[in-house]
Amino acid sequence: MTLKKVLLFVTHIVAIGFGFALGIYALPILTAPPAPTEQIIQHFDKAEFTASFDKERQDSDFFHWGEGKVMLSAEHISFVGELAPGPDYKLYLSPEYVETEEKFNQLKSQMVQVGDVKSFNGFSLEVDKAINLQDYTTVVIWCESFGEFITSARYREQG
């Protein structure tokens, strides 16, 4: 092979790889449903706990962050704000405060998964009747596919 052919091959592979990575990042943004604004508004007055996501979590970074208000009740967990877009986000409740991937993985067996987060500018998830919010202290957004911490918020103190 000549140098020109090798260079063309390498540049095409790099371009395909970049396009694939961009597609993985952009697909959730393009397919995200609109935020359920009406359900979120209805939940404002019913919330037993509130907490805030912010970009200052230890393992949050340019691509993995959340910012806004979380409202929790026995029936729903709602969020108003913004999450960095990404695939396969899950909402968990943790018995201890979590802000790193390492801590999340240590505590995952003690956590409960509430549901899938499919919109990045607000969501409202139903809470299973078997879940008692008093058993947990922290709400966590986690990217299941890539094992990435997105954000967390402590809604009550331990004990």
C-alpha positions as CSV (number, residue, x, y, z in Angstrom):
1,M,0.0,0.0,0.0
2,T,1.2,3.4,-0.7
3,L,1.4,6.1,1.9
4,K,-1.5,8.0,0.3
5,K,-3.8,4.9,0.6
6,V,-2.9,4.3,4.2
7,L,-3.5,7.9,5.0
8,L,-6.9,7.8,3.3
9,F,-7.8,4.6,5.1
10,V,-6.8,6.1,8.5
11,T,-8.6,9.4,8.0
12,H,-11.8,7.5,6.9
13,I,-11.7,5.3,9.9
14,V,-11.3,8.3,12.2
15,A,-14.2,10.1,10.5
16,I,-16.4,7.0,10.8
17,G,-15.5,6.6,14.5
18,F,-16.2,10.3,15.2
19,G,-19.5,10.1,13.4
20,F,-20.5,7.0,15.4
21,A,-19.5,8.7,18.7
22,L,-21.5,11.8,17.7
23,G,-24.5,9.6,16.9
24,I,-24.4,7.9,20.3
25,Y,-24.3,11.3,21.9
26,A,-27.0,12.9,19.7
27,L,-29.5,10.1,19.4
28,P,-30.9,10.5,22.9
29,I,-31.3,14.3,22.3
30,L,-33.2,13.7,19.0
31,T,-35.5,11.0,20.4
32,A,-36.1,12.5,23.9
33,P,-39.8,13.1,24.6
34,P,-40.9,16.5,25.8
35,A,-40.8,17.1,29.6
36,P,-44.1,16.2,31.2
37,T,-44.7,19.8,32.4
38,E,-48.3,19.3,33.6
39,Q,-47.4,16.4,35.8
40,I,-44.4,18.3,37.2
41,I,-46.5,21.3,38.0
42,Q,-49.1,19.2,39.8
43,H,-46.3,17.6,41.9
44,F,-45.0,21.0,43.3
45,D,-47.4,21.1,46.2
46,K,-47.4,17.4,46.9
47,A,-43.7,17.0,47.4
48,E,-42.5,15.7,50.8
49,F,-38.9,16.4,50.0
50,T,-37.0,18.7,47.7
51,A,-33.3,18.8,46.7
52,S,-31.1,20.3,44.1
53,F,-28.9,18.9,41.4
54,D,-25.9,21.1,40.5
55,K,-22.8,20.8,38.4
56,E,-20.4,20.8,41.3
57,R,-20.5,17.0,42.1
58,Q,-17.1,15.4,42.3
59,D,-17.6,13.0,39.3
60,S,-19.7,15.4,37.3
61,D,-17.9,16.9,34.3
62,F,-18.6,18.7,30.9
63,F,-20.6,15.7,29.6
64,H,-22.1,14.4,32.8
65,W,-24.0,16.9,34.9
66,G,-27.4,18.0,36.1
67,E,-28.8,21.3,37.4
68,G,-32.2,22.0,38.8
69,K,-34.8,21.1,41.5
70,V,-35.9,17.5,42.4
71,M,-39.2,17.0,44.2
72,L,-40.0,13.7,45.9
73,S,-43.3,12.2,47.3
74,A,-44.5,8.7,47.9
75,E,-46.2,8.8,44.4
76,H,-43.7,10.7,42.2
77,I,-40.2,12.0,41.8
78,S,-40.1,15.0,39.5
79,F,-37.4,17.2,38.2
80,V,-37.3,20.7,36.8
81,G,-34.0,21.8,35.3
82,E,-31.5,20.4,32.8
83,L,-29.5,17.2,32.5
84,A,-26.5,16.7,30.2
85,P,-28.0,14.5,27.4
86,G,-27.0,10.9,27.2
87,P,-28.3,7.4,26.7
88,D,-29.8,5.0,29.2
89,Y,-30.2,7.3,32.3
90,K,-31.7,5.7,35.4
91,L,-32.9,7.3,38.6
92,Y,-31.8,5.6,41.8
93,L,-32.5,6.2,45.5
94,S,-29.4,5.6,47.7
95,P,-29.2,5.2,51.5
96,E,-26.1,7.3,51.6
97,Y,-24.9,10.4,49.7
98,V,-23.2,9.6,46.4
99,E,-21.2,11.8,44.1
100,T,-18.7,9.4,42.5
101,E,-18.8,6.4,40.3
102,E,-16.8,4.4,42.9
103,K,-19.3,5.2,45.7
104,F,-22.2,4.4,43.4
105,N,-20.8,1.0,42.6
106,Q,-20.1,0.3,46.3
107,L,-23.7,1.1,47.3
108,K,-25.6,-0.1,44.2
109,S,-26.8,-3.3,45.8
110,Q,-28.4,-1.2,48.6
111,M,-30.1,1.2,46.2
112,V,-33.4,1.0,44.5
113,Q,-33.9,1.9,40.8
114,V,-37.0,4.1,40.4
115,G,-37.1,4.3,36.6
116,D,-35.8,5.5,33.3
117,V,-35.0,9.1,32.7
118,K,-35.9,9.9,29.1
119,S,-36.1,13.7,28.9
120,F,-33.3,16.1,29.8
121,N,-35.2,19.2,30.7
122,G,-37.6,17.7,33.3
123,F,-39.2,14.5,34.2
124,S,-41.8,12.9,36.4
125,L,-41.5,9.2,37.5
126,E,-44.0,7.2,39.4
127,V,-42.6,5.7,42.6
128,D,-43.5,2.0,43.3
129,K,-45.6,1.6,46.4
130,A,-43.0,-0.7,47.9
131,I,-40.5,2.1,48.0
132,N,-40.3,4.1,51.2
133,L,-38.5,7.4,50.8
134,Q,-37.5,7.3,54.4
135,D,-35.2,4.4,53.7
136,Y,-33.0,6.5,51.5
137,T,-31.3,9.9,51.6
138,T,-30.2,10.7,48.1
139,V,-31.5,10.7,44.5
140,V,-29.0,9.8,41.8
141,I,-29.0,10.0,38.0
142,W,-26.8,7.2,36.5
143,C,-25.9,6.3,32.9
144,E,-26.4,2.5,33.0
145,S,-24.9,1.8,29.5
146,F,-21.5,3.5,30.2
147,G,-21.4,3.2,34.0
148,E,-21.2,7.0,34.4
149,F,-22.2,9.1,37.3
150,I,-24.3,12.1,36.1
151,T,-25.5,13.9,39.3
152,S,-27.0,13.5,42.7
153,A,-28.9,15.4,45.4
154,R,-29.4,14.7,49.1
155,Y,-33.0,15.1,50.0
156,R,-32.7,14.2,53.7
157,E,-30.0,13.6,56.3
158,Q,-29.2,10.0,57.4
159,G,-30.6,8.7,60.6
